[in-house]
Amino acid sequence: MSRSIRQFLGEALGVLATVVIFWIPFYFVIVNAMKNETEAAALNLSWPSEVRLVENFKEAITSGNHMLLRAFYNSILITLL
């Protein structure tokens, strides 16, 4: 095998590894954020039957007496100090 073919295969393998390691987890998180509780518990990569992104974010923010907003505020405060 010539050097250029080996280099191309190495670069292609590197790109493939990057996609698997970095992009698939992001896809998994975004797709599961759009699912209802039953579909999200299945832990698969399928697209949701009903997109509930806004409703899920509202529920996450308002649950626990707005604890997520308080945690976000505390993180910003610690970062700036």
Buried (B, 14 or more C-beta within 10 A) or exposed (E): EEEEEEEEEEEEEEEEEEEEEEEEEEEEEEBBBBBBEEBBEEEEEEEBEEBBEEEBEEEEEEEEEEEBEEEEEEEEEEEEE
